[in-house]
Amino acid sequence: MIEPASPSRVGDQRRVLLVANRLAVTVQAGPDGSELGPSPGGLASGLTSVHSRGHTLWIGWPGGAAAADPTAGALLAAERYVPVELTAEEVNRYYDGYANGVLWPVLHYLTNYLPLSNDDWDAYEAVNRRFAEAVAAVYRPGDLVWVHDYQLLRVPFHLRAMIPDAKIGFFLHVPFPAADVFRILPRRRELLDGVLGADLIGFHTSDYLRHFVGAVRQVLGDPVRVDEVDHAGRVVRLGVFPLGVDRDEWAEVEAAPGVPPLPGRGLTTLLAIDRLDYTKGMSHRLAAFERLLERHPELSGRVRLLAVAAPSRDSVVAYQEHRTAVDQLIGRIQGRFATPEWVPVHYMVRAFTRAEVAALYRLADVMLVTPLRDGMNLVAKEFVACRSDGDGVLVLSEFAGAVAELDGALVVNPYDIEATAAAYERAILMEPAERRSRMARLRNQLAGTSPNEWSERFLRALVGTGNPGPGAGQPETPGQLALALERATTAGRLVLLLDYDGTLVEIQASPERAIPDSELLDLLAKLVKRRRTEVHIVSGRSRGFLQRWLGSLGLHLHAEHGAFSRSAKGREWENHVTIDPAWQPEVRALATWFARRTPGAAVEFKESGLTWHWR
């Protein structure tokens, strides 16, 4: 996989066009007219540091109020924002209907939230094309284009058609599911074609990268290496770039004056901060807390759960139903366990400022980050960044991308309510020495993953794309082929070394079907008769196969990758290897056993060895 080089100020040399569904700001009404306010979401906060360094344009939707205000354009332009205006219907269909109604549940493995039917693909396609047109309108040669997230999977495809030579990067901030799950999507080919218009595709974890490779192989059949895809005559590189948080920045927020510590230190506080999204595991988290109180009545009056939920996508029916279910579950817990002096769950559905969030992080004894599936989850890293006191316990879902980096956490399967409740208990009762040891490890693991470092690593890798490395298998250009042909025809003596499968004949489902046709045989016969020309066939095929189909043409034959050779004028084969047949029966039986149990597999047995084929 790509190992990005050390950071450099890529943005100081080349302009970067950031492309995301939302701008980092929203046009909103103020006391003196329109003003710019911050947009919600982790993606906006993650890219703001990139944009603040200059030499960037940010292309995205500015919110519904911008279209009605003629002064909004000047406000946005002053901050280097390029608005993509969307109608209310387009937002409803492209964003709520397809991006969040169809893509979001599949990408997070929660396919039970998929609607039975959806007719919003045309809106998704049209808006993605509009974003690409907005990029093309401001693009200058040498710019780097960086497209973000699942709402814009088709933008690289359209932009590649508009600006073929552009350097295009794409980063997916959510999980990419296993291929069998992704294949549920009816538009799976178009979505993969869309993102493969990029030169570099980035993921948070190596698991997501491997899942993407599997989907490309199964759906498109494109040739794939570990971190490269051959697609439409281009090599698309893949890389892992985990996004982190700026520990120094959060330390400043933590120490900011005017943010008093919150009351309630007499209780052991479990904290959960999330968007009110069904992927975040709020219901499972509450069920585990309820189980904890059932199993340990002695904790009554001693622990509390602070559940902070930012409203999210209220217009989507699935989110409305999820909020109702959470409300009912909290009501049940309060009804079962609350006393006149104590309420087990403090539930707050609103957005908090960064300073307020930092205060909550400092207050927590135990941080609960237990999504059912999450691309990264920066809340876990923010909590660690704010704990300069070296204390606190992080309970983390094994299905959050952050788990690959934070091995000081207590890792849980949020679907296992009993085990999760046990983890809560362990966190509450953990000895101070273990708490501090785990937190020290967690804080050390935050180094090198700040948004600035993350963006620089990605952009450096993007700059380095376009020149395939060894074994990339790029096709020759017409000019290169013409030059090779000219040199061959004017050479005083010509020696041709020709492969067989995939070169002289097409790859076949089974090796025995790859036989030469009359046109190929005529061509080889003409080459043999050409003056001062030697023709060698170098193949993995057996000498019996080569002898049968090519033995009468006067060719030099090399079978089983050179284990056996026969000259054009000779009749006998020369053996170049020492073969001990004793190993073959056992290996033959084992290979056959596995081939019968692997769909698409076959074993070709030869004198010097065997070849495993999979199609």
C-alpha positions as CSV (number, residue, x, y, z in Angstrom):
1,M,0.0,0.0,0.0
2,I,1.0,3.6,-0.3
3,E,3.3,4.8,2.4
4,P,3.0,8.5,2.1
5,A,6.2,10.5,2.3
6,S,7.0,12.9,5.1
7,P,4.8,16.0,5.1
8,S,5.6,19.0,3.0
9,R,3.7,22.2,2.2
10,V,2.1,20.9,-1.0
11,G,-0.5,23.6,-0.8
12,D,2.2,26.3,-0.9
13,Q,3.2,25.3,-4.4
14,R,0.0,24.2,-6.0
15,R,-3.6,25.4,-5.5
16,V,-5.9,22.8,-4.0
17,L,-9.6,22.6,-4.9
18,L,-11.5,21.1,-2.0
19,V,-14.9,19.6,-3.1
20,A,-17.4,18.5,-0.5
21,N,-21.2,18.3,-0.2
22,R,-21.2,21.2,2.3
23,L,-19.0,24.2,2.6
24,A,-17.3,24.8,6.0
25,V,-19.7,27.7,6.4
26,T,-23.4,28.3,6.0
27,V,-25.0,31.5,4.9
28,Q,-27.5,32.6,7.7
29,A,-29.4,35.6,8.7
30,G,-27.7,38.0,11.2
31,P,-28.7,41.2,12.9
32,D,-27.2,43.3,10.1
33,G,-28.0,41.0,7.2
34,S,-26.5,37.8,6.0
35,E,-23.4,36.4,7.7
36,L,-21.4,33.2,7.6
37,G,-21.7,30.6,10.4
38,P,-20.0,27.3,10.8
39,S,-21.4,24.2,9.2
40,P,-22.0,21.1,11.3
41,G,-20.1,17.8,10.8
42,G,-16.7,16.3,11.3
43,L,-15.8,16.5,7.6
44,A,-16.1,20.3,7.7
45,S,-14.0,20.6,10.8
46,G,-11.4,18.2,9.4
47,L,-10.9,20.3,6.2
48,T,-11.1,23.7,7.7
49,S,-7.5,23.5,8.8
50,V,-6.5,22.8,5.2
51,H,-8.5,25.7,3.9
52,S,-7.3,28.1,6.5
53,R,-3.7,27.8,5.2
54,G,-4.6,29.5,1.9
55,H,-4.0,28.5,-1.7
56,T,-7.3,26.7,-1.7
57,L,-10.8,27.0,-3.1
58,W,-13.7,25.1,-1.4
59,I,-16.5,24.1,-3.7
60,G,-19.8,23.0,-2.0
61,W,-23.4,23.7,-1.1
62,P,-23.7,26.9,1.1
63,G,-27.1,26.1,2.6
64,G,-30.6,27.1,1.4
65,A,-30.4,30.7,2.5
66,A,-27.6,31.7,0.1
67,A,-29.8,31.4,-3.0
68,A,-32.2,34.1,-1.7
69,D,-29.5,36.6,-0.8
70,P,-27.7,38.6,-3.5
71,T,-24.9,39.5,-1.1
72,A,-24.1,35.9,-0.2
73,G,-21.8,35.5,-3.2
74,A,-19.5,38.3,-2.1
75,L,-19.3,37.0,1.5
76,L,-18.4,33.5,0.2
77,A,-15.9,34.7,-2.4
78,A,-14.0,36.7,0.2
79,E,-13.3,33.5,2.1
80,R,-12.5,31.5,-1.1
81,Y,-15.7,29.5,-1.1
82,V,-17.4,28.6,-4.4
83,P,-21.1,27.8,-3.9
84,V,-23.0,25.1,-5.7
85,E,-26.6,26.1,-5.4
86,L,-29.2,23.3,-4.9
87,T,-32.9,23.6,-4.9
88,A,-34.9,22.2,-2.0
89,E,-36.1,19.3,-4.2
90,E,-32.5,18.5,-5.2
91,V,-31.4,18.4,-1.5
92,N,-34.4,16.2,-0.7
93,R,-33.7,13.7,-3.5
94,Y,-29.9,13.8,-4.0
95,Y,-28.9,14.1,-0.3
96,D,-31.7,12.8,1.8
97,G,-33.2,10.4,-0.8
98,Y,-30.2,8.7,-2.4
99,A,-27.0,9.6,-0.5
100,N,-28.5,9.1,2.9
101,G,-31.5,6.9,2.1
102,V,-29.6,4.4,0.0
103,L,-25.8,4.7,0.2
104,W,-25.5,5.5,3.9
105,P,-27.2,2.3,5.2
106,V,-25.3,0.0,2.7
107,L,-21.9,1.6,3.4
108,H,-22.6,1.0,7.2
109,Y,-23.9,-2.6,6.8
110,L,-27.4,-1.6,8.0
111,T,-29.2,-2.8,4.9
112,N,-32.5,-3.2,6.9
113,Y,-32.8,0.6,6.6
114,L,-32.8,0.4,2.7
115,P,-36.2,1.5,1.2
116,L,-38.0,-1.1,-0.9
117,S,-37.6,1.2,-3.9
118,N,-35.9,4.5,-4.7
119,D,-36.1,6.7,-7.8
120,D,-33.6,9.4,-6.7
121,W,-30.6,8.1,-8.7
122,D,-31.1,10.7,-11.5
123,A,-31.0,13.5,-9.0
124,Y,-27.8,12.1,-7.4
125,E,-26.2,11.8,-10.9
126,A,-27.3,15.3,-11.9
127,V,-26.0,17.0,-8.8
128,N,-22.7,15.2,-9.0
129,R,-22.3,16.4,-12.6
130,R,-23.1,20.0,-11.4
131,F,-20.4,19.7,-8.8
132,A,-17.9,18.6,-11.5
133,E,-19.0,21.5,-13.7
134,A,-18.4,23.9,-10.8
135,V,-14.9,22.5,-10.4
136,A,-14.1,22.7,-14.1
137,A,-15.2,26.3,-14.2
138,V,-12.6,27.4,-11.7
139,Y,-9.9,24.8,-12.5
140,R,-6.4,26.1,-13.6
141,P,-3.7,23.8,-15.0
142,G,-1.6,22.5,-12.1
143,D,-4.4,22.5,-9.6
144,L,-5.0,19.5,-7.3
145,V,-8.6,18.5,-7.0
146,W,-9.6,16.7,-3.8
147,V,-13.2,15.3,-3.7
148,H,-14.7,14.1,-0.5
149,D,-17.1,11.4,0.6
150,Y,-20.0,9.3,-0.4
151,Q,-22.3,12.1,-1.6
152,L,-20.0,12.8,-4.5
153,L,-18.9,9.4,-5.7
154,R,-19.7,10.2,-9.3
155,V,-17.8,13.6,-9.4
156,P,-14.4,12.1,-10.4
157,F,-15.9,10.3,-13.4
158,H,-17.6,13.5,-14.8
159,L,-14.5,15.6,-14.0
160,R,-12.2,13.2,-15.7
161,A,-14.3,13.6,-18.9
162,M,-14.2,17.4,-18.6
163,I,-10.5,17.7,-17.7
164,P,-8.7,14.5,-18.7
165,D,-5.3,15.6,-17.4
166,A,-6.4,16.9,-14.0
167,K,-4.9,15.4,-10.8
168,I,-8.0,14.2,-8.9
169,G,-8.0,12.7,-5.4
170,F,-10.9,11.2,-3.6
171,F,-11.3,10.4,0.1
172,L,-14.0,8.3,1.6
173,H,-14.8,9.3,5.2
174,V,-17.2,6.5,5.9
175,P,-16.6,2.7,5.8
176,F,-16.4,0.8,2.5
177,P,-18.3,-2.5,3.2
178,A,-17.4,-6.0,2.2
179,A,-17.9,-6.6,-1.5
180,D,-21.0,-8.9,-0.9
181,V,-22.7,-6.0,0.9
182,F,-21.7,-3.3,-1.6
183,R,-23.0,-5.5,-4.4
184,I,-26.5,-5.0,-3.0
185,L,-26.6,-1.6,-4.7
186,P,-28.3,-1.7,-8.1
187,R,-26.0,1.1,-9.3
188,R,-22.9,-0.5,-8.1
189,R,-21.0,-0.4,-11.5
190,E,-21.8,3.3,-12.0
191,L,-20.6,4.1,-8.4
192,L,-17.3,2.3,-8.8
193,D,-16.8,3.8,-12.3
194,G,-17.5,7.2,-10.7
195,V,-14.8,7.1,-7.9
196,L,-12.3,5.4,-10.2
197,G,-12.1,8.6,-12.2
198,A,-9.7,9.7,-9.5
199,D,-5.9,9.2,-9.6
200,L,-5.8,8.4,-5.9
201,I,-8.5,7.1,-3.6
202,G,-8.0,7.3,0.2
203,F,-9.5,5.3,3.0
204,H,-9.3,5.5,6.8
205,T,-8.2,1.9,7.3
206,S,-6.7,-1.0,5.4
207,D,-9.9,-3.0,5.8
208,Y,-11.9,-0.5,3.8
209,L,-9.2,-0.5,1.1
210,R,-9.3,-4.3,0.8
211,H,-13.1,-4.3,0.7
212,F,-13.0,-1.7,-2.2
213,V,-10.5,-3.9,-4.1
214,G,-12.8,-6.9,-3.7
215,A,-15.8,-4.9,-5.0
216,V,-13.8,-3.7,-8.0
217,R,-12.6,-7.2,-8.8
218,Q,-16.1,-8.7,-8.5
219,V,-18.2,-6.0,-10.0
220,L,-16.0,-4.6,-12.8
221,G,-13.4,-7.3,-13.2
222,D,-10.6,-4.8,-13.5
223,P,-7.0,-6.0,-12.9
224,V,-6.1,-5.2,-9.3
225,R,-2.9,-5.2,-7.4
226,V,-2.6,-4.5,-3.6
227,D,-2.9,-0.8,-3.9
228,E,-3.5,-0.2,-7.6
229,V,-6.4,-0.7,-10.1
230,D,-6.1,-0.7,-13.9
231,H,-9.2,1.1,-15.0
232,A,-10.1,2.6,-18.4
233,G,-6.5,2.6,-19.5
234,R,-5.3,4.3,-16.3
235,V,-3.7,3.2,-13.1
236,V,-5.7,4.4,-10.0
237,R,-3.7,4.3,-6.8
238,L,-5.2,3.4,-3.4
239,G,-4.0,4.4,0.0
240,V,-4.7,4.4,3.8
241,F,-4.7,7.8,5.4
242,P,-6.3,7.8,8.9
243,L,-7.6,11.2,10.0
244,G,-6.9,12.4,13.5
245,V,-7.3,15.4,15.7
246,D,-5.0,18.3,16.6
247,R,-3.9,17.5,20.2
248,D,-2.4,20.9,20.7
249,E,-5.6,22.6,19.5
250,W,-7.8,20.6,21.9
251,A,-5.3,21.3,24.7
252,E,-5.9,25.0,24.1
253,V,-9.6,24.6,24.2
254,E,-9.3,22.5,27.3
255,A,-7.3,25.2,29.1
256,A,-9.4,28.1,27.8
257,P,-10.6,30.6,30.5
258,G,-14.3,31.0,31.1
259,V,-15.1,27.3,30.8
260,P,-15.7,26.2,34.4
261,P,-15.7,22.5,35.2
262,L,-19.2,21.0,35.2
263,P,-20.7,19.9,38.5
264,G,-21.4,16.3,39.4
265,R,-18.0,14.9,40.4
266,G,-19.6,12.9,43.1
267,L,-21.0,10.5,40.6
268,T,-19.1,8.2,38.3
269,T,-19.9,9.7,34.9
270,L,-20.2,7.7,31.6
271,L,-20.3,10.1,28.6
272,A,-21.5,9.5,25.1
273,I,-21.4,12.3,22.4
274,D,-22.8,11.5,19.0
275,R,-25.0,12.6,16.2
276,L,-28.5,11.2,16.6
277,D,-27.8,8.7,13.8
278,Y,-28.9,5.0,13.8
279,T,-25.3,3.9,12.9
280,K,-23.9,5.4,16.2
281,G,-25.3,2.6,18.4
282,M,-27.3,4.8,20.8
283,S,-30.0,2.2,21.4
284,H,-27.4,-0.6,22.0
285,R,-25.4,1.6,24.3
286,L,-28.5,2.4,26.4
287,A,-29.5,-1.3,26.5
288,A,-26.0,-2.1,27.8
289,F,-26.3,0.6,30.5
290,E,-29.7,-0.8,31.5
291,R,-28.2,-4.2,31.8
292,L,-25.4,-2.8,34.0
293,L,-28.0,-1.3,36.4
294,E,-30.0,-4.6,36.4
295,R,-26.9,-6.7,37.3
296,H,-25.4,-4.2,39.8
297,P,-28.2,-2.6,41.9
298,E,-25.4,-1.3,44.2
299,L,-24.6,1.2,41.5
300,S,-27.9,3.0,41.9
301,G,-27.2,6.6,42.9
302,R,-23.5,6.2,42.1
303,V,-23.3,6.3,38.3
304,R,-24.9,8.4,35.6
305,L,-24.9,8.4,31.8
306,L,-24.6,11.7,30.1
307,A,-26.0,11.1,26.6
308,V,-25.4,14.1,24.2
309,A,-27.0,13.7,20.8
310,A,-26.8,16.4,18.1
311,P,-29.9,16.4,15.9
312,S,-29.2,14.8,12.5
313,R,-31.1,14.5,9.2
314,D,-34.5,15.1,10.8
315,S,-36.2,15.0,7.4
316,V,-35.2,11.3,6.8
317,V,-37.9,8.9,8.0
318,A,-35.4,6.4,9.3
319,Y,-33.8,9.0,11.6
320,Q,-37.2,10.1,12.9
321,E,-38.0,6.5,13.8
322,H,-34.6,6.1,15.4
323,R,-35.1,9.2,17.6
324,T,-38.5,7.9,18.7
325,A,-37.0,4.5,19.7
326,V,-34.2,6.2,21.7
327,D,-36.7,8.4,23.5
328,Q,-38.8,5.4,24.5
329,L,-35.7,3.4,25.7
330,I,-34.5,6.3,27.9
331,G,-38.0,6.7,29.3
332,R,-38.0,3.0,30.2
333,I,-34.7,3.2,32.0
334,Q,-35.7,6.3,33.9
335,G,-39.0,4.7,34.9
336,R,-37.3,1.5,36.1
337,F,-34.3,3.0,38.0
338,A,-34.7,6.7,38.8
339,T,-35.3,7.8,42.4
340,P,-36.3,11.2,43.7
341,E,-32.6,12.0,44.4
342,W,-31.0,10.4,41.3
343,V,-31.7,10.2,37.5
344,P,-29.6,7.5,35.7
345,V,-29.6,9.1,32.2
346,H,-29.1,12.8,31.4
347,Y,-30.2,13.1,27.8
348,M,-29.5,16.3,25.8
349,V,-30.5,16.7,22.2
350,R,-28.7,19.8,21.0
351,A,-25.4,21.0,19.6
352,F,-22.6,22.0,22.0
353,T,-19.7,24.4,21.4
354,R,-16.1,23.0,21.3
355,A,-15.5,24.6,24.7
356,E,-18.5,22.8,26.2
357,V,-17.6,19.5,24.6
358,A,-14.0,19.8,26.0
359,A,-15.5,20.4,29.5
360,L,-17.7,17.3,29.1
361,Y,-14.6,15.3,28.0
362,R,-12.8,16.4,31.2
363,L,-15.7,15.6,33.4
364,A,-16.1,12.0,32.1
365,D,-14.7,9.1,34.0
366,V,-15.6,6.7,31.1
367,M,-16.1,7.7,27.5
368,L,-18.5,5.5,25.5
369,V,-17.8,5.4,21.7
370,T,-19.7,2.4,20.6
371,P,-21.0,2.9,17.0
372,L,-22.5,-0.1,15.1
373,R,-20.2,1.0,12.2
374,D,-18.1,4.2,11.7
375,G,-15.6,5.3,9.2
376,M,-13.2,6.7,11.9
377,N,-15.0,8.4,14.8
378,L,-13.0,11.5,15.9
379,V,-14.9,11.7,19.2
380,A,-12.7,9.0,20.6
381,K,-9.6,10.9,19.6
382,E,-10.9,14.2,20.8
383,F,-11.6,12.7,24.3
384,V,-8.0,11.4,24.5
385,A,-6.7,14.8,23.3
386,C,-8.5,16.6,26.1
387,R,-7.3,14.4,28.9
388,S,-4.0,16.1,29.7
389,D,-4.7,14.9,33.3
390,G,-3.8,11.4,32.0
391,D,-7.0,9.9,33.4
392,G,-10.2,8.5,32.0
393,V,-11.2,5.2,30.3
394,L,-12.2,4.9,26.6
395,V,-14.7,2.1,25.7
396,L,-14.5,1.7,21.9
397,S,-16.5,-0.3,19.4
398,E,-14.5,-2.8,17.3
399,F,-16.5,-1.5,14.3
400,A,-15.1,2.1,14.5
401,G,-12.2,2.8,12.2
402,A,-10.4,4.4,15.1
403,V,-10.0,1.0,16.8
404,A,-7.1,0.2,14.5
405,E,-5.0,3.0,16.2
406,L,-6.3,3.2,19.8
407,D,-5.1,0.0,21.5
408,G,-5.4,1.4,25.0
409,A,-9.2,1.4,24.8
410,L,-11.5,-1.3,26.1
411,V,-12.8,-2.8,22.8
412,V,-16.4,-4.1,22.7
413,N,-18.8,-5.6,20.2
414,P,-21.8,-3.2,20.6
415,Y,-24.2,-5.9,19.4
416,D,-23.2,-8.0,22.5
417,I,-25.1,-6.3,25.2
418,E,-23.9,-8.5,28.0
419,A,-20.2,-8.1,27.1
420,T,-20.7,-4.4,26.6
421,A,-22.3,-4.0,30.0
422,A,-19.4,-6.0,31.5
423,A,-16.9,-3.6,29.8
424,Y,-18.8,-0.6,31.4
425,E,-18.4,-2.3,34.8
426,R,-14.7,-2.9,34.2
427,A,-14.2,0.7,33.2
428,I,-16.0,2.0,36.3
429,L,-14.0,-0.3,38.7
430,M,-10.6,0.0,36.9
431,E,-7.7,0.7,39.2
432,P,-6.1,4.2,38.8
433,A,-2.8,2.8,37.7
434,E,-4.3,0.9,34.8
435,R,-6.4,3.9,33.8
436,R,-3.3,6.1,33.6
437,S,-1.3,3.4,31.8
438,R,-4.0,3.0,29.1
439,M,-4.5,6.8,28.7
440,A,-0.7,7.3,28.3
441,R,-0.7,4.8,25.5
442,L,-3.8,6.4,23.9
443,R,-2.2,9.9,24.0
444,N,1.0,8.7,22.4
445,Q,-1.0,7.2,19.6
446,L,-2.4,10.5,18.5
447,A,0.9,11.8,17.3
448,G,1.2,12.4,13.5
449,T,-2.5,12.2,12.7
450,S,-3.7,15.9,12.9
451,P,-5.8,17.2,10.0
452,N,-2.8,19.2,8.7
453,E,-0.5,16.2,8.7
454,W,-3.3,14.0,7.2
455,S,-4.0,16.4,4.4
456,E,-0.3,16.9,3.6
457,R,0.3,13.1,3.4
458,F,-2.7,12.7,1.0
459,L,-1.7,15.6,-1.2
460,R,1.9,14.5,-1.5
461,A,0.7,11.0,-2.6
462,L,-1.7,12.6,-5.1
463,V,1.1,14.7,-6.6
464,G,3.1,11.5,-7.0
465,T,0.4,9.7,-9.0
466,G,0.4,9.3,-12.8
467,N,3.7,7.5,-13.3
468,P,3.2,3.8,-12.7
469,G,5.8,1.9,-10.8
470,P,7.4,-1.4,-11.8
471,G,4.9,-4.0,-12.9
472,A,2.1,-1.5,-13.4
473,G,1.3,-3.0,-16.8
474,Q,0.6,0.2,-18.6
475,P,-0.2,-0.2,-22.3
476,E,2.3,1.1,-24.8
477,T,1.4,4.3,-26.5
478,P,1.0,4.4,-30.3
479,G,4.2,6.3,-30.6
480,Q,6.2,3.7,-28.6
481,L,4.7,0.9,-30.7
482,A,5.6,2.6,-33.9
483,L,9.2,3.1,-32.7
484,A,9.5,-0.5,-31.7
485,L,8.2,-1.7,-35.0
486,E,10.6,0.6,-36.9
487,R,13.6,-0.7,-34.9
488,A,12.5,-4.3,-35.5
489,T,12.1,-4.0,-39.2
490,T,15.4,-2.3,-39.7
491,A,17.5,-4.5,-37.3
492,G,20.3,-6.6,-38.9
493,R,19.2,-9.6,-36.8
494,L,15.9,-9.9,-34.9
495,V,15.2,-12.3,-32.0
496,L,11.5,-12.4,-30.8
497,L,10.6,-13.8,-27.4
498,L,6.9,-14.3,-27.4
499,D,4.6,-15.3,-24.5
500,Y,1.7,-17.5,-25.2
501,D,-1.3,-17.1,-22.9
502,G,-2.6,-13.5,-22.8
503,T,-0.2,-12.5,-25.6
504,L,-0.6,-14.7,-28.6
505,V,-4.0,-16.0,-27.5
506,E,-6.7,-14.7,-25.2
507,I,-6.8,-15.9,-21.6
508,Q,-9.4,-18.7,-21.4
509,A,-11.5,-20.1,-18.5
510,S,-9.5,-23.4,-18.8
511,P,-6.0,-23.7,-20.2
512,E,-6.7,-26.5,-22.6
513,R,-9.1,-24.2,-24.5
514,A,-6.4,-21.6,-25.4
515,I,-5.5,-23.2,-28.7
516,P,-4.0,-21.2,-31.7
517,D,-6.3,-20.3,-34.6
518,S,-5.3,-20.5,-38.2
519,E,-4.5,-16.8,-38.4
520,L,-2.0,-17.0,-35.6
521,L,-0.4,-20.1,-37.1
522,D,0.0,-18.3,-40.5
523,L,1.5,-15.3,-38.8
524,L,4.1,-17.4,-36.9
525,A,5.0,-19.3,-40.1
526,K,5.6,-16.0,-41.9
527,L,7.9,-14.8,-39.0
528,V,9.9,-18.0,-39.1
529,K,10.5,-17.5,-42.9
530,R,11.6,-13.9,-42.4
531,R,15.4,-13.4,-43.0
532,R,17.7,-13.0,-40.0
533,T,14.8,-13.6,-37.6
534,E,14.6,-16.1,-34.7
535,V,11.2,-16.7,-33.0
536,H,11.0,-18.2,-29.5
537,I,7.8,-19.2,-27.7
538,V,8.4,-18.9,-23.9
539,S,5.4,-20.4,-22.1
540,G,4.2,-22.0,-19.0
541,R,2.5,-24.7,-21.1
542,S,3.8,-28.2,-21.1
543,R,6.1,-29.5,-23.8
544,G,3.4,-31.8,-25.0
545,F,1.0,-28.9,-25.6
546,L,3.6,-26.8,-27.4
547,Q,4.8,-29.8,-29.5
548,R,1.2,-30.6,-30.5
549,W,0.1,-27.1,-31.6
550,L,3.4,-25.4,-32.6
551,G,5.9,-28.1,-33.1
552,S,5.8,-28.2,-37.0
553,L,6.4,-24.4,-37.5
554,G,10.2,-24.3,-37.0
555,L,10.0,-22.3,-33.8
556,H,12.3,-22.4,-30.7
557,L,10.0,-23.7,-27.9
558,H,10.5,-23.2,-24.2
559,A,8.0,-25.1,-22.1
560,E,7.0,-24.8,-18.4
561,H,8.7,-21.4,-18.1
562,G,12.0,-22.7,-19.4
563,A,12.2,-26.0,-17.6
564,F,12.4,-27.7,-21.1
565,S,13.6,-26.3,-24.4
566,R,13.6,-27.5,-28.0
567,S,15.5,-25.7,-30.8
568,A,13.9,-24.9,-34.1
569,K,15.9,-27.5,-35.9
570,G,16.0,-30.2,-33.2
571,R,13.6,-33.0,-32.4
572,E,14.7,-33.6,-28.8
573,W,13.8,-31.6,-25.7
574,E,16.5,-30.4,-23.4
575,N,15.8,-30.7,-19.7
576,H,17.1,-27.7,-17.6
577,V,15.9,-28.8,-14.2
578,T,16.3,-31.8,-12.0
579,I,12.9,-33.2,-11.2
580,D,12.2,-35.5,-8.2
581,P,8.6,-36.7,-8.7
582,A,8.3,-37.9,-5.1
583,W,6.6,-34.7,-4.0
584,Q,3.9,-34.7,-6.6
585,P,1.2,-37.2,-5.4
586,E,0.8,-35.6,-2.0
587,V,0.7,-32.0,-3.4
588,R,-1.5,-33.1,-6.3
589,A,-4.1,-34.5,-3.9
590,L,-4.0,-31.4,-1.7
591,A,-4.3,-28.9,-4.6
592,T,-7.1,-30.9,-6.1
593,W,-9.0,-31.0,-2.8
594,F,-8.8,-27.2,-2.5
595,A,-9.6,-26.6,-6.1
596,R,-12.9,-28.6,-5.8
597,R,-13.9,-26.4,-2.9
598,T,-12.9,-23.0,-4.5
599,P,-15.4,-21.8,-7.2
600,G,-13.5,-20.8,-10.3
601,A,-10.3,-22.7,-9.4
602,A,-8.5,-25.3,-11.4
603,V,-5.2,-27.0,-11.2
604,E,-3.0,-27.7,-14.2
605,F,-0.5,-30.5,-13.7
606,K,2.9,-30.4,-15.5
607,E,6.1,-32.4,-15.4
608,S,8.1,-29.9,-13.3
609,G,5.3,-28.5,-11.2
610,L,1.7,-27.5,-11.1
611,T,-0.2,-24.2,-11.7
612,W,-3.2,-23.1,-9.7
613,H,-5.7,-21.1,-11.9
614,W,-8.5,-19.0,-10.7
615,R,-10.9,-17.1,-12.9
